[in-house]
Amino acid sequence: MDYSIPFNKPFIVGKELYYIAQSVLSGKIAGDGIFTKKCHALMEEKFGAKKVLLTHSCTAALEMAAILCDVSVGDEVILPSFTFVSTANAFYLRGARLVFIDIRPDTLNMDETKLEEVITERTKIIVPVHYGGVACEMDVIMDIASRHGLYVVEDAAQGVNAKYNGKFLGTIGDIGTYSFHETKNFICGEGGAIVVNNEKFFERAEIIREKGTNRSKFFRGEVDKYTWVDMGSSFLPSDIIAAFLYAQLEKMEEINERRKKIFMFYHKALMSLVNDGEIRIPCASDGCQDNSHLFCIILKDEKTRNALMDYLKSQGILAVFHYIPLHLSPVGRSMGYVEGLLPITEAMSGRLLRLPFYYDLKRRQQIQVVEAITDFFRK
Ligand SMILES: *Cc1c(COP(=O)(O)O)cnc(C)c1O
């Protein structure tokens, strides 16, 4: 079905097509060309990150993180069940045991108070996922990780350009990962980046990303031939993709401003339904500056959520739910997880609804969405 207001719509803001042409004309469209380097430099400078490397997705960046942390069979990785499948798969691929923990009802992020009780001798990594670009309680998580000698890999797929206590998400843990998928804030179709914060990973990150070779060193003239030195794969995107992305990164603040306006409009316009107790809006905690990645509401039960979703569809508006908890997926169940283990995750996932949210969403469409929701509750 064609919706008059879709859930998401890819957009261009500036020089995307011009830069693609420039990239093609530069004569080098493979990875690590001029626009890839520009993207790295822009993000390193803007986010105060030591090393940022583009990847072809956030999934790829998470896989690189798992290799960098030497995850092997039996190692335990703690992550929320309320997340995208790639957060889990990257570690599952390497034979890790996935330890899912519950989320907080206010931010829908990993409940940091549940961490210490699941840490064992085999625990290797904590993976906080910044849901909707809202920061996890990173001070607490980093403190627990350092006391137990664990790595922290931030899944900041949705958290590009958002902050926690003055620090950009993705730059706080040992490693951070970003997504530039067309559903995220800054896009290039499919794309991502790994933010390498722990210096011990600097050299190996370049090698793993370049098929296990020391090609990056070779190009910098640091070695006189390049060869196979470690395990690896091809994780780098074409420079054509980077060209598109660079145009978006240049307009990062403009994109953020626009998204913030949409977020604030929905928030204000739906406040009366919040006050009437019909819906709840998850919130960011103190010290967290989010990036208006999404706007979701929590309904009183799953039945109401589904009825509202259907009503909006009948009005040509596509609002969608989000994650089916990973611990209740076929793979999660095969690991022995059952219903009832993570009550907040299970409750929230059935009651959550995300409203249409994209750069080009017009004010008149935002009004239409709010009116349709209000009508639903009047009936
Ligand atoms: C989008 C997303 C990913 C995957 O990003 P890709 O770039 O599509 O691989 C991973 N984790 C979270 C939390 C996401 O939202």
The ligand as a Tripos MOL2 file, in Angstrom:
@<TRIPOS>MOLECULE
LIG
   15    15     1     0     0
SMALL
NO_CHARGES

@<TRIPOS>ATOM
      1 C1         20.3010    0.4790   12.2820 C.3       1 LIG1
      2 C2         20.9120   -0.2250   13.4110 C.ar      1 LIG1
      3 C3         21.9540   -1.1510   13.2390 C.ar      1 LIG1
      4 C4         22.4270   -1.6170   11.9000 C.3       1 LIG1
      5 O1         22.8850   -0.6130   11.0820 O.3       1 LIG1
      6 P1         23.2540   -0.9610    9.5530 P.3       1 LIG1
      7 O2         24.0370    0.2330    9.1350 O.co2     1 LIG1
      8 O3         21.9650   -1.1010    8.8230 O.co2     1 LIG1
      9 O4         24.0550   -2.1940    9.5410 O.co2     1 LIG1
     10 C5         22.5310   -1.7160   14.3570 C.ar      1 LIG1
     11 N1         22.1010   -1.4170   15.5980 N.ar      1 LIG1
     12 C6         21.0970   -0.5420   15.8000 C.ar      1 LIG1
     13 C7         20.6680   -0.2350   17.2020 C.3       1 LIG1
     14 C8         20.4510    0.0630   14.7180 C.ar      1 LIG1
     15 O5         19.4400    0.9020   14.9280 O.3       1 LIG1
@<TRIPOS>BOND
     1     1     2 1
     2     2     3 ar
     3     2    14 ar
     4     3     4 1
     5     3    10 ar
     6     4     5 1
     7     5     6 1
     8     6     7 2
     9     6     8 1
    10     6     9 1
    11    10    11 ar
    12    11    12 ar
    13    12    13 1
    14    12    14 ar
    15    14    15 1
@<TRIPOS>SUBSTRUCTURE
     1 LIG1         1 GROUP 0 **** ****
